[in-house]
Amino acid sequence: MYTIDELQKILNAELQKRSSELDTQKPAGLYSPIRYSLDAGGKRLRPVLLLMAYNLFHEDIESALPAALAIEVFHNFTLLHDDIMDKSEVRRNSPTVHVKYGENSAILSGDAMAFLSYRYLMEENSLRMSDVLELFTQTALEVCEGQQFDMEYESREIVSEAEYLEMIRLKTAVLLGCSLKCGALLANSTYKIANHLYDLGINLGLAFQIQDDWLDAFGESEYFGKRIGGDIIAGKQSYPLVKAIELADDQTKQQLRKVLADEKLPAGKKIESVLEIYNQLEIKDLAFEKIQTLFLNAENILQQIDLAEPRKSKFYELMVQMQKRSH
Amino acid sequence: MYTIDELQKILNAELQKRSSELDTQKPAGLYSPIRYSLDAGGKRLRPVLLLMAYNLFHEDIESALPAALAIEVFHNFTLLHDDIMDKSEVRRNSPTVHVKYGENSAILSGDAMAFLSYRYLMEENSLRMSDVLELFTQTALEVCEGQQFDMEYESREIVSEAEYLEMIRLKTAVLLGCSLKCGALLANSTYKIANHLYDLGINLGLAFQIQDDWLDAFGESEYFGKRIGGDIIAGKQSYPLVKAIELADDQTKQQLRKVLADEKLPAGKKIESVLEIYNQLEIKDLAFEKIQTLFLNAENILQQIDLAEPRKSKFYELMVQMQKRSH
């Protein structure tokens, strides 16, 4: 079995090879933005999850590489289009695709990436290919649904915790579940194990997103790599905000809304005021507990998976790595 | 065997049923624009071609309906995104999706349609499903490539006839070829016949697009349903323009470019001046001959298809219908 580091290295080598192949394809105006997007780096969490799941059953992961690539290309496709919709100008310290190449390119090259992900997914034959394709298609539709909810919730005053969790399940968690389940299906695992891995991915995905929200509000910017309070300034829903609105008394709720809607308030002051309210309501601890609960769920699911414990150790290791992000 | 009219009716009934199913899906903000786009009508040429090809081999077309739907949903996805890129505000006499629902909706609902087309395509089992999916994916990528060339050529002064034909092959013709070949593959035809049908679709697609260009320059607006000269005003490449630039002497070429680039020239005057040059160069007849040649190619391919002539009669009929568009 490979270590997580080894899987990351194998995957990055494959990505580099494939992305340089794209460079020879015409029209360059379509394929260059794709290469730019794939070369920008990132955690590669989703394809690594796919390879980890596959590697639970097979030592040789070669034939799972195209599917891992497919997941990463799909994920990057969503980033291209989301960045247009959210008017984000910077990603991973570089200009976003629509800033660098123009919006039309980001739309069209994004589209091409969606189809490219199907091409990669179908590259290797597998007994379970139709299961994999159905899962992938279902997941892709859910990710679109999640992004739609996310956009709609931006202008909503009250989003319940349940609504918020369902939104991030669709927007973020299902792709982690899909990655793990695809890896298992491609390795011809039982459906029972494949479904457990899917649930594991859902819990990791929810934890991951709430952790992102937590770090955005309470993290230290030198670790997190972006400025604290981005969600507050962008007027985005987040787990801390959803909980604060749920727990605040009427007066505090009014105050919170007023601060968030105040366009003249300087950014620093706005963040400070919101964090003060979060503080009163002990949101930092509450959100942290939620993250811990989700990691615990993931651990429980992992224990239920009918494989020898040593084979699963890498997953525990990954969870420890992920949990460290919050400190 | 069904008549073309009957196939159209069956297809429209299925589309209506499916599009009303979409209405119950959440979030409505994602699915309403899809329904709006599917309900807007159109010729439904591509799904009808798929059904015609399937109907060559099977009397009962029921199980080809989801794939026909997939092709139409995919085609409409390209319209949603192309209309953003081309800043088109009206389609089929109604506001385009990005005008009615906003650009973000047109991007995201378009994305969902791309995935929805895969879902429909996989709905029925078929022995040749992996062939169908590979063809569809290849076609989708080619359509993106064609759109990219189209956008790039708008700012190019010289586009050769060969480049132009390749662009419209990718942007338009391959989807007609794909529709016919999918129909044949789903009906479990031989690869030989499926490939002939693909080539037939390519020739019909090229003829169809050049006819569109011809009608835009030389048609009578009451038949065509849109104003003459739209391509000239929009600065789009078209078969007449490509031929005119190819055939004109240096002086006429200069003049043509000057007129096209002159932003102060009133639309009516600009169209008149360009048509005058087309007239001098006998572009109307030349383009018409090209269309006839492509229909003749299509007819030759049809004759080579190893099926009894009466079974193929509907295709001859369709070609006659298509040819009538130019008069």
Boltz contact constraints between the chains, C-beta under 6 A:
constraints:
  - contact:
      token1: [A, 27]
      token2: [B, 148]
      max_distance: 6.0
  - contact:
      token1: [A, 27]
      token2: [B, 149]
      max_distance: 6.0
  - contact:
      token1: [A, 29]
      token2: [B, 148]
      max_distance: 6.0
  - contact:
      token1: [A, 29]
      token2: [B, 152]
      max_distance: 6.0
  - contact:
      token1: [A, 30]
      token2: [B, 145]
      max_distance: 6.0
  - contact:
      token1: [A, 30]
      token2: [B, 148]
      max_distance: 6.0
  - contact:
      token1: [A, 81]
      token2: [B, 107]
      max_distance: 6.0
  - contact:
      token1: [A, 85]
      token2: [B, 104]
      max_distance: 6.0
  - contact:
      token1: [A, 104]
      token2: [B, 85]
      max_distance: 6.0
  - contact:
      token1: [A, 107]
      token2: [B, 81]
      max_distance: 6.0
  - contact:
      token1: [A, 108]
      token2: [B, 144]
      max_distance: 6.0
  - contact:
      token1: [A, 108]
      token2: [B, 147]
      max_distance: 6.0
  - contact:
      token1: [A, 108]
      token2: [B, 148]
      max_distance: 6.0
  - contact:
      token1: [A, 111]
      token2: [B, 144]
      max_distance: 6.0
  - contact:
      token1: [A, 112]
      token2: [B, 141]
      max_distance: 6.0
  - contact:
      token1: [A, 112]
      token2: [B, 144]
      max_distance: 6.0
  - contact:
      token1: [A, 114]
      token2: [B, 114]
      max_distance: 6.0
  - contact:
      token1: [A, 115]
      token2: [B, 137]
      max_distance: 6.0
  - contact:
      token1: [A, 115]
      token2: [B, 140]
      max_distance: 6.0
  - contact:
      token1: [A, 115]
      token2: [B, 141]
      max_distance: 6.0
  - contact:
      token1: [A, 118]
      token2: [B, 137]
      max_distance: 6.0
  - contact:
      token1: [A, 119]
      token2: [B, 137]
      max_distance: 6.0
  - contact:
      token1: [A, 137]
      token2: [B, 115]
      max_distance: 6.0
  - contact:
      token1: [A, 137]
      token2: [B, 118]
      max_distance: 6.0
  - contact:
      token1: [A, 137]
      token2: [B, 119]
      max_distance: 6.0
  - contact:
      token1: [A, 140]
      token2: [B, 115]
      max_distance: 6.0
  - contact:
      token1: [A, 141]
      token2: [B, 112]
      max_distance: 6.0
  - contact:
      token1: [A, 141]
      token2: [B, 115]
      max_distance: 6.0
  - contact:
      token1: [A, 144]
      token2: [B, 108]
      max_distance: 6.0
  - contact:
      token1: [A, 144]
      token2: [B, 111]
      max_distance: 6.0
  - contact:
      token1: [A, 144]
      token2: [B, 112]
      max_distance: 6.0
  - contact:
      token1: [A, 145]
      token2: [B, 30]
      max_distance: 6.0
  - contact:
      token1: [A, 147]
      token2: [B, 108]
      max_distance: 6.0
  - contact:
      token1: [A, 148]
      token2: [B, 27]
      max_distance: 6.0
  - contact:
      token1: [A, 148]
      token2: [B, 29]
      max_distance: 6.0
  - contact:
      token1: [A, 148]
      token2: [B, 30]
      max_distance: 6.0
  - contact:
      token1: [A, 148]
      token2: [B, 108]
      max_distance: 6.0
  - contact:
      token1: [A, 149]
      token2: [B, 27]
      max_distance: 6.0
  - contact:
      token1: [A, 152]
      token2: [B, 29]
      max_distance: 6.0
